[in-house]
Amino acid sequence: MRIIEFQHVKPGKGGAFVRTKLRRIEDGGVIDKTFRAGEKFRPVRTESKKMQYLYESGDSVVFMDNQSYDQIEIPAEVAANAMRWIQPNDEVDILFVDENPSDVQVASSIEAKVIKTEPGLKGDTASGGGTKPATLESGVEVQVPLFINEGEVIKVNTETAEYMSRA
């Protein structure tokens, strides 16, 4: 399971507890679960390795370990959200849980080049507000301010797919 949200609650009477929203790594299902103080779990061994994205192979994606040059395949469903932001040859962190690859982790923000966007209309200014769609080099479409033009490099939040600033 992967923790999506959590909230520590300490009611006026009774013991404290933690309300969580968890995502199953295998199938992506989301469940709500409450944990009481003092609950025990089996230890889980996690490790993060820097790996290079090589290519897509049918319903999986292939990464290479930069130290040993070993290649691993990860199911496309596991890496789906992260793959929107990754280009071939990019380095990413692969999370291993009990020695099995379970997640592809990208930075919380990335810099990407705008390859397609409409020009701002005459009279539009940087302070005028308003947004327009722009397609990034990875194929993701984000809303950007009117003053952003094709060829510019922008900073984008990978969790919300929102424009942050010019790079």
N, C-alpha and C positions, 0 to 999 in steps of 0.2 A: 504494500500500500504506500501511497505517497500522500503527504499532508498537503491539502489545498488551502484550508483555513483552520484556525483554531482560536478558541476564546477561553481564557481562564476565568472561572466563576467562583466567587467565595460568597455564598449566601449568608444571611444573618444567622441562621441556625443550621447545624449539620456541617458535614465536611466539604472541603473545596473539591471541585471537579473541573475537567477540561472538556468542552464541547468541540468536536472536530468534524471536518468534512474531509473524507479520504477518497482517493482515486485508486482503484485496483490497477496495478501495472499490466497484468495480463490482458485484460479486455477493456480497460478505460472506464468501467462502471464507477459511479460516484455513490458513496453511502455516508450517512450521518452516524456518528458514534460518540458516546459519552464515556469518558474514563474517570473513575473515582481515584482519589488520592491513595497511593500505596499499591496500585495494580501493577502486576509484574508482566514482563514480556520476555520472549526468548531473545538472546543477543543476535543481532544481525550484523554481518561483516560487510561494510561498504568500502568501496575504493573508487577513486576517480582517476582516469588515465587520459592524457592528451593523445588524441588520435587525429589522423588526417582523413577527410572525406574523399573517397576515390570516385565511386560511380553508383548508379542505381542498377540493380539486377532483378528484374521482374518485380516480385512483391517484397523485396528486401533492399537494404542499402549496405554498401561495403565500405568499411573503414580500415585504416592501416595504423598499427602501433609504430610510432616514430623511433622507438629504441630497438625493438626486435624485428621489425618489418613483418610481423604476423598480421594477417588480414582476418577480420571478423565480419559476419553478416548479421544485421539487426533487422527484424521485421519492420516493414514500412509503417505499420500502424503505431508501433512504439515510438518511432522518430518523427511522425507526421508533422506535428506542430513546429518542431525545431527545423525541419528540412525546408520550410518556407524561407528561412534566412541564410541557409548555407549554400555556398557555391563550391564547385569541385576544387579540390586542393586546400580548402579552408581547414584550419585546426580547430577542433572542438573538444570538450570534455565528455567522455563517456562514463556514465555511472554504472559500476558493477555492484550488484547485490548478491552476496554469497557466490561470487565468481561468475555470475551470469550477467551479460549486458542488459540493463533495464531501462536506461534513459539516455537521451542525447541532450546535453546542456549547452545552450548558447548564452552569450553575454546578455545582460538585461537591456543593453542598448547597442546598436551597431551603426556603422557608417555605410551608406549605400548611395550609389549614383542614380539620379533620376534619368531614365531613358526616354520617357514619354510623358508630356503634360501639355495642356493647352496654354497659350500665352495669356497673361493677365490682360483684362480689358483696359482701354485707355481711361485714365482717371482713377484706376485702382491704385491704392498706395499701401505701403507696409502697415500703416496704422489704421487702415480702413476695415480691418477684420475680413472675414470671408475666407473660404477655402475652395480648393479645386482638387480633383483627383490627379494623382501622379503614379505612374508605374515605375517601380524600381528595377534594377538589373536582375534581381532574383525572381521577378515576375509578380511580386506582391504589390497591390494597389493601396496607397495610403492617401489621406486627405492632407494637403499642404497649403500654406498661405499663398495668396495670389502672386507674391513677388518671387517665388521659386520658379526657375526656368530649367529647361532640359540641359543635361550635362552637369548640373550642380550636384555636390555631394552633401547629403543631409544625414542627421542623426535621428534614428527611429527607435522607439521603445518596442522591444520584441514581444513583450507580454500583451500589450494592448494594440499594437500596430498603429501607434500614433506618432506624428511628427513631433520632434523635440526641439531641434534647432538646425542651423546650418553647421556643417562640419568645419 
